[in-house]
């Protein structure tokens, strides 16, 4: 789901190919590539697997208790 956070930074590292959708722009993330999303940036993002194999990724965030997530469709 396309979303953004008010207080929680996100960092993703892919071990298999997947697509990162940030707002209306898509970027292919291949093995070893990383993406970061700053808290408070009102730009929705999501990871999309467009392959026929399971995508694998590591996601790290600061897990801020004050965080609120907002969900929206990319434009």
DSSP file (Angstrom, degrees, kcal/mol; ACC not computed):
  #  RESIDUE AA STRUCTURE BP1 BP2  ACC     N-H-->O    O-->H-N    N-H-->O    O-->H-N    TCO  KAPPA ALPHA  PHI   PSI    X-CA   Y-CA   Z-CA
    1    1 A X              0   0    0      0, 0.0     2,-0.4     0, 0.0    44,-0.2   0.000 360.0 360.0 360.0 136.4    0.0    0.0    0.0
    2    2 A X        +     0   0    0     70,-0.2    70,-2.2    44,-0.1     2,-0.3  -0.566 360.0 146.1 -71.2 126.0    1.2    3.4   -0.9
    3    3 A X  E     -AB  45  71A   0     42,-2.0    42,-2.3    -2,-0.4     2,-0.3  -0.946  34.9-154.6-154.1 168.8    1.9    5.3    2.4
    4    4 A X  E     - B   0  70A   0     66,-1.8    66,-2.8    -2,-0.3     2,-0.3  -0.969  18.7-131.3-147.5 158.8    4.0    7.8    4.3
    5    5 A X  E     - B   0  69A   0     -2,-0.3    35,-3.3    33,-0.2    36,-0.2  -0.844   5.3-149.0-117.1 148.6    4.8    8.3    8.0
    6    6 A X  S    S+     0   0    0     62,-2.0    -1,-0.1    -2,-0.3    63,-0.1   0.845  97.0   4.7 -80.7 -35.7    4.7   11.4   10.2
    7    7 A X  S    S+     0   0    0     61,-0.2     2,-0.6    57,-0.1    32,-0.2   0.377 108.3  90.1-130.9   0.8    7.6   10.5   12.6
    8    8 A X        -     0   0    0     60,-0.2    -3,-0.2    30,-0.1    32,-0.1  -0.899  56.6-153.0-115.9 113.6    9.1    7.2   11.3
    9    9 A X        -     0   0    0     -2,-0.6    53,-0.8    30,-0.1     2,-0.4  -0.493  16.5-152.5 -72.4 150.4   12.0    7.1    8.9
   10   10 A X  E     -EF  37  61B   0     27,-2.5    27,-2.8    51,-0.2     2,-0.4  -0.978  14.4-175.5-128.4 144.0   12.2    4.0    6.7
   11   11 A X  E     -EF  36  60B   0     49,-2.2    49,-3.1    -2,-0.4     2,-0.4  -0.996   7.4-171.9-136.2 129.3   15.1    2.2    5.1
   12   12 A X  E     -EF  35  59B   0     23,-2.9    23,-2.3    -2,-0.4     2,-0.4  -0.971   8.1-170.6-125.9 138.9   14.8   -0.8    2.7
   13   13 A X  E     -EF  34  58B   0     45,-2.4    45,-2.9    -2,-0.4     2,-0.3  -0.998  17.3-144.3-127.2 129.2   17.5   -3.0    1.3
   14   14 A X  E     - F   0  57B   0     19,-2.4    18,-3.6    -2,-0.4    43,-0.3  -0.701  22.3-179.2 -96.8 141.0   16.6   -5.6   -1.4
   15   15 A X  S    S+     0   0    0     41,-2.7     2,-0.3    -2,-0.3    16,-0.2   0.478  81.8  30.1-109.6  -9.4   18.0   -9.0   -1.9
   16   16 A X  S    S-     0   0    0     40,-1.2    -1,-0.2    14,-0.1    16,-0.1  -0.955 103.9 -78.3-140.0 160.5   15.9   -9.8   -4.9
   17   17 A X        +     0   0    0     -2,-0.3     2,-0.3    -3,-0.1    34,-0.2  -0.282  58.5 147.7 -63.2 138.3   14.5   -7.5   -7.6
   18   18 A X  E     -C   29   0A   0     11,-2.2    11,-3.0    31,-0.1     2,-0.4  -0.944  43.1-107.0-155.4 170.7   11.4   -5.5   -6.8
   19   19 A X  E     -CD  28  48A   0     29,-3.9    29,-3.6    -2,-0.3     2,-0.6  -0.874  19.4-151.4-107.5 138.9   10.0   -2.1   -7.7
   20   20 A X  E     -CD  27  47A   0      7,-3.1     7,-2.5    -2,-0.4     2,-0.6  -0.947   9.9-162.5-106.8 123.6    9.9    0.9   -5.5
   21   21 A X  E     +CD  26  46A   0     25,-3.0    25,-1.7    -2,-0.6     2,-0.6  -0.932  10.4 178.5-108.9 115.0    7.1    3.3   -6.2
   22   22 A X  E >   -CD  25  45A   0      3,-2.6     3,-2.0    -2,-0.6    23,-0.3  -0.960  67.1 -48.3-117.5 111.5    7.5    6.8   -4.7
   23   23 A X  T 3  S-     0   0    0     21,-3.0    51,-0.1    -2,-0.6    20,-0.0  -0.460 121.7 -25.0  57.5-126.3    4.6    9.0   -5.6
   24   24 A X  T 3  S+     0   0    0     -2,-0.2     2,-0.4    51,-0.2    -1,-0.3   0.423 121.3  90.9 -95.7   2.5    4.1    8.6   -9.4
   25   25 A X  E <   -C   22   0A   0     -3,-2.0    -3,-2.6     2,-0.0     2,-0.4  -0.841  59.1-157.8-104.9 132.4    7.7    7.6  -10.1
   26   26 A X  E     -C   21   0A   0     -2,-0.4     2,-0.4    -5,-0.2    -5,-0.2  -0.848   7.0-172.2-108.5 146.1    8.9    3.9  -10.1
   27   27 A X  E     -C   20   0A   0     -7,-2.5    -7,-3.1    -2,-0.4     2,-0.4  -0.995  23.2-127.6-137.5 128.1   12.4    2.7   -9.6
   28   28 A X  E     -C   19   0A   0     -2,-0.4     2,-0.6    -9,-0.2    -9,-0.2  -0.638  21.4-159.7 -75.2 125.9   13.7   -0.8  -10.0
   29   29 A X  E     -C   18   0A   0    -11,-3.0   -11,-2.2    -2,-0.4     2,-0.2  -0.946  11.4-170.5-106.3 119.7   15.6   -2.0   -7.0
   30   30 A X    >   -     0   0    0     -2,-0.6     3,-2.6   -13,-0.2   -16,-0.3  -0.512  44.7 -51.9-102.4 175.3   17.9   -4.9   -7.7
   31   31 A X  T 3  S+     0   0    0      1,-0.3   -16,-0.3   -16,-0.2    -1,-0.2  -0.180 127.8  14.2 -51.4 127.8   19.8   -7.1   -5.2
   32   32 A X  T 3  S+     0   0    0    -18,-3.6    -1,-0.3     1,-0.3     2,-0.1   0.247  95.1 126.1  91.0 -11.9   21.9   -4.9   -2.9
   33   33 A X    <   -     0   0    0     -3,-2.6   -19,-2.4   -19,-0.2    -1,-0.3  -0.474  43.6-154.2 -79.9 153.6   20.2   -1.6   -3.7
   34   34 A X  E     -E   13   0B   0    -21,-0.2     2,-0.3    -2,-0.1   -21,-0.2  -0.875  10.8-165.7-126.7 157.0   18.7    0.5   -1.0
   35   35 A X  E     -E   12   0B   0    -23,-2.3   -23,-2.9    -2,-0.3     2,-0.4  -0.994   6.4-161.8-140.0 143.7   15.9    3.1   -0.6
   36   36 A X  E     -E   11   0B   0     -2,-0.3     2,-0.4   -25,-0.2   -25,-0.2  -0.967   4.2-165.4-128.9 146.2   15.2    5.6    2.1
   37   37 A X  E     -E   10   0B   0    -27,-2.8   -27,-2.5    -2,-0.4     2,-0.2  -0.978  18.5-137.4-133.8 118.0   12.1    7.5    3.0
   38   38 A X    >   -     0   0    0     -2,-0.4     3,-1.3   -29,-0.2   -33,-0.2  -0.473  25.5-106.7 -78.3 142.5   12.2   10.4    5.4
   39   39 A X  T 3  S+     0   0    0      1,-0.2   -33,-0.2    -2,-0.2   -30,-0.1  -0.373 102.5  22.7 -62.0 142.6    9.6   10.9    8.1
   40   40 A X  T 3  S+     0   0    0    -35,-3.3     2,-0.8     1,-0.2    -1,-0.2   0.283  82.6 129.5  84.6 -11.4    7.2   13.8    7.4
   41   41 A X    <   -     0   0    0     -3,-1.3     2,-3.0   -36,-0.2    -1,-0.2  -0.688  56.4-143.2 -78.2 112.6    7.7   13.8    3.7
   42   42 A X        +     0   0    0     -2,-0.8     2,-0.5    -3,-0.1    -1,-0.1  -0.244  63.8 115.8 -77.3  55.5    4.2   13.7    2.3
   43   43 A X        -     0   0    0     -2,-3.0   -40,-0.1   -40,-0.1    -2,-0.1  -0.960  63.2-133.4-127.5 110.3    5.2   11.5   -0.6
   44   44 A X        +     0   0    0     -2,-0.5   -21,-3.0    29,-0.1     2,-0.3  -0.271  28.3 179.0 -64.4 148.1    3.7    8.1   -0.6
   45   45 A X  E     +AD   3  22A   0    -42,-2.3   -42,-2.0   -23,-0.3     2,-0.3  -0.975   8.4 167.4-145.8 157.7    5.9    5.1   -1.3
   46   46 A X  E     - D   0  21A   0    -25,-1.7   -25,-3.0    -2,-0.3     2,-0.5  -0.972  32.7-117.5-162.7 159.2    5.6    1.3   -1.5
   47   47 A X  E     - D   0  20A   0     -2,-0.3     2,-0.4   -27,-0.2   -27,-0.2  -0.905  29.9-169.3-103.0 133.8    7.5   -1.8   -2.6
   48   48 A X  E     - D   0  19A   0    -29,-3.6   -29,-3.9    -2,-0.5     2,-0.8  -0.987  15.7-144.8-126.3 129.2    5.9   -3.7   -5.5
   49   49 A X        +     0   0    0     -2,-0.4   -31,-0.1   -31,-0.2   -32,-0.0  -0.849  23.6 169.3 -94.6 110.9    7.0   -7.2   -6.6
   50   50 A X        +     0   0    0     -2,-0.8     2,-0.1   -33,-0.0    -1,-0.1   0.234  50.5  91.6-103.1  11.4    6.6   -7.4  -10.4
   51   51 A X  S    S-     0   0    0      2,-0.3     4,-0.1   -34,-0.2    -2,-0.1  -0.447  82.7-119.8 -98.7 175.4    8.6  -10.7  -10.8
   52   52 A X  S    S+     0   0    0     -2,-0.1     2,-0.3     2,-0.1    -1,-0.1   0.315  94.0  72.3 -95.7   7.6    7.4  -14.3  -10.8
   53   53 A X  S    S-     0   0    0    -36,-0.1    -2,-0.3     1,-0.0     2,-0.1  -0.853  97.9 -89.3-117.2 155.5    9.6  -15.0   -7.7
   54   54 A X        -     0   0    0     -2,-0.3     2,-0.3     1,-0.1    -2,-0.1  -0.405  41.7-132.7 -61.8 136.5    9.2  -13.9   -4.1
   55   55 A X        -     0   0    0     -4,-0.1     2,-0.4    -2,-0.1   -37,-0.1  -0.691  19.2-158.5 -87.2 144.1   10.8  -10.6   -3.4
   56   56 A X        +     0   0    0     -2,-0.3   -41,-2.7   -40,-0.0   -40,-1.2  -0.982  19.3 157.0-126.3 138.3   13.0  -10.3   -0.3
   57   57 A X  E     -F   14   0B   0     -2,-0.4     2,-0.5   -43,-0.3   -43,-0.2  -0.992  35.1-130.2-154.8 157.3   14.0   -7.2    1.5
   58   58 A X  E     -F   13   0B   0    -45,-2.9   -45,-2.4    -2,-0.3     2,-0.4  -0.946  24.2-164.7-108.9 129.4   15.1   -5.9    4.9
   59   59 A X  E     -F   12   0B   0     -2,-0.5     2,-0.4   -47,-0.2   -47,-0.2  -0.968   5.4-174.2-119.6 132.1   13.2   -2.9    6.3
   60   60 A X  E     +F   11   0B   0    -49,-3.1   -49,-2.2    -2,-0.4     2,-0.3  -0.973  10.4 161.7-124.6 136.6   14.5   -0.8    9.1
   61   61 A X  E     -F   10   0B   0     -2,-0.4   -51,-0.2   -51,-0.2   -53,-0.1  -0.931  46.2-116.5-145.3 170.2   12.6    2.0   10.9
   62   62 A X        -     0   0    0    -53,-0.8   -52,-0.1    -2,-0.3   -54,-0.0   0.502  38.7-139.1 -90.4  -3.4   12.9    3.9   14.1
   63   63 A X        -     0   0    0    -54,-0.3     2,-0.3     1,-0.2   -55,-0.1   0.887  24.9-167.0  49.1  52.4    9.5    2.7   15.4
   64   64 A X    >   -     0   0    0      1,-0.1     3,-1.7   -55,-0.1    -1,-0.2  -0.550  20.0-143.5 -73.1 127.0    8.5    6.1   16.9
   65   65 A X  T 3  S+     0   0    0     -2,-0.3    -1,-0.1     1,-0.3    -2,-0.1   0.747 100.1  57.2 -63.8 -24.3    5.5    5.8   19.2
   66   66 A X  T 3  S+     0   0    0    -59,-0.1    -1,-0.3     2,-0.0   -58,-0.1   0.470  83.5 123.4 -84.3  -1.7    4.2    9.2   18.0
   67   67 A X    <   -     0   0    0     -3,-1.7     2,-0.4   -60,-0.1   -62,-0.0  -0.282  39.4-172.0 -67.1 143.4    4.1    8.0   14.3
   68   68 A X        -     0   0    0      2,-0.0   -62,-2.0   -60,-0.0     2,-0.4  -0.998  13.4-144.6-129.8 134.2    1.0    8.1   12.2
   69   69 A X  E     -B    5   0A   0     -2,-0.4     2,-0.4   -64,-0.2   -64,-0.2  -0.800   7.4-157.3 -99.8 142.0    0.9    6.5    8.8
   70   70 A X  E     -B    4   0A   0    -66,-2.8   -66,-1.8    -2,-0.4     2,-0.4  -0.970   7.6-152.9-117.9 132.6   -1.1    8.0    5.9
   71   71 A X  E     +B    3   0A   0     -2,-0.4     2,-0.3   -68,-0.2   -68,-0.2  -0.893  25.3 151.5-111.4 132.5   -2.3    5.8    3.0
   72   72 A X        -     0   0    0    -70,-2.2     2,-0.3    -2,-0.4   -70,-0.2  -0.986  44.1-104.7-153.0 157.5   -2.9    7.1   -0.5
   73   73 A X        -     0   0    0     -2,-0.3   -29,-0.1   -72,-0.1     2,-0.1  -0.625  44.7-105.6 -80.2 143.1   -2.8    5.9   -4.1
   74   74 A X              0   0    0     -2,-0.3   -50,-0.1     1,-0.1    -1,-0.1  -0.440 360.0 360.0 -65.9 146.0    0.1    7.1   -6.2
   75   75 A X              0   0    0     -2,-0.1   -51,-0.2    -3,-0.0    -1,-0.1   0.457 360.0 360.0 -78.3 360.0   -0.9    9.8   -8.6
